[in-house]
Amino acid sequence: MYLLLLIVLSTIIGYFLFLLGPLIGGIIAFGIIVGCLLRGLYSLEDIRRRMLKMSPKPNKVEMAYNNYLEEKRKNM
């Protein structure tokens, strides 16, 4: 039902943008698209931040192993 509502609303918005002309309609459409993309990026960053809080902290053995791998890569 939610998808159907989004399709209908998108069709109505597209029709109104078409009536406004290419310049005004294009500017508004560009703003809508960029706004949605930025909101998606913000949401992904928020999810990443929450996942980092929930992930376990590395212990001393893992830290020593990671340091060893980094030093080995530097020496190559």
C-alpha contacts under 8 A as a table, 3 or more apart, distances in Angstrom:
res1	aa1	res2	aa2	distance
1	M	4	L	5.13
1	M	5	L	6.32
2	Y	5	L	5.11
2	Y	6	L	6.28
3	L	6	L	5.07
3	L	7	I	6.21
4	L	7	I	5.09
4	L	8	V	6.25
5	L	8	V	5.20
5	L	9	L	6.12
6	L	9	L	5.14
6	L	10	S	5.96
7	I	10	S	5.14
7	I	11	T	6.15
8	V	11	T	5.12
8	V	12	I	6.31
9	L	12	I	5.11
9	L	13	I	6.14
10	S	13	I	5.09
10	S	14	G	5.96
11	T	14	G	5.06
11	T	15	Y	6.15
12	I	15	Y	5.12
12	I	16	F	6.34
13	I	16	F	5.18
13	I	17	L	6.15
14	G	17	L	5.07
14	G	18	F	6.09
15	Y	18	F	5.03
15	Y	19	L	6.34
16	F	19	L	5.03
16	F	20	L	6.36
17	L	20	L	5.17
17	L	21	G	6.94
17	L	24	I	7.73
17	L	25	G	4.48
17	L	26	G	7.54
17	L	28	I	7.57
17	L	29	A	7.36
18	F	21	G	5.81
18	F	22	P	7.17
18	F	25	G	6.30
19	L	25	G	7.74
20	L	23	L	7.96
20	L	24	I	6.05
20	L	25	G	5.37
21	G	24	I	5.92
21	G	25	G	5.54
21	G	26	G	7.82
22	P	25	G	5.30
22	P	26	G	5.48
23	L	26	G	5.16
23	L	27	I	6.18
24	I	27	I	5.20
24	I	28	I	6.25
25	G	28	I	5.21
25	G	29	A	5.97
26	G	29	A	5.03
26	G	30	F	5.95
27	I	30	F	5.12
27	I	31	G	6.21
28	I	31	G	5.04
28	I	32	I	6.24
29	A	32	I	5.09
29	A	33	I	6.19
30	F	33	I	5.19
30	F	34	V	6.05
31	G	34	V	5.26
31	G	35	G	5.87
32	I	35	G	5.13
32	I	36	C	6.19
33	I	36	C	5.22
33	I	37	L	6.26
34	V	37	L	5.07
34	V	38	L	6.10
35	G	38	L	5.20
35	G	39	R	6.08
36	C	39	R	5.07
36	C	40	G	6.15
37	L	40	G	5.06
37	L	41	L	6.29
38	L	41	L	5.04
38	L	42	Y	6.13
39	R	42	Y	5.04
39	R	43	S	6.14
40	G	43	S	5.04
40	G	44	L	6.21
41	L	44	L	5.06
41	L	45	E	6.20
42	Y	45	E	5.13
42	Y	46	D	6.21
43	S	46	D	5.03
43	S	47	I	6.20
44	L	47	I	5.06
44	L	48	R	6.14
45	E	48	R	5.03
45	E	49	R	6.15
46	D	49	R	5.12
46	D	50	R	6.26
47	I	50	R	5.15
47	I	51	M	6.13
48	R	51	M	5.09
48	R	52	L	6.23
49	R	52	L	5.23
49	R	53	K	6.54
50	R	53	K	5.22
50	R	54	M	6.54
51	M	54	M	5.16
51	M	55	S	6.14
52	L	55	S	5.21
58	P	61	V	7.97
58	P	62	E	5.79
58	P	63	M	6.37
59	N	62	E	5.47
59	N	63	M	6.28
60	K	63	M	5.08
60	K	64	A	6.08
61	V	64	A	5.16
61	V	65	Y	6.15
62	E	65	Y	5.07
62	E	66	N	6.11
63	M	66	N	5.13
63	M	67	N	6.12
64	A	67	N	5.10
64	A	68	Y	6.12
65	Y	68	Y	5.02
65	Y	69	L	6.27
66	N	69	L	5.10
66	N	70	E	6.21
67	N	70	E	5.09
67	N	71	E	6.19
68	Y	71	E	5.22
68	Y	72	K	6.11
69	L	72	K	5.03
69	L	73	R	6.19
70	E	73	R	5.15
70	E	74	K	6.27
71	E	74	K	5.07
71	E	75	N	6.25
72	K	75	N	5.26
72	K	76	M	6.47
73	R	76	M	5.33
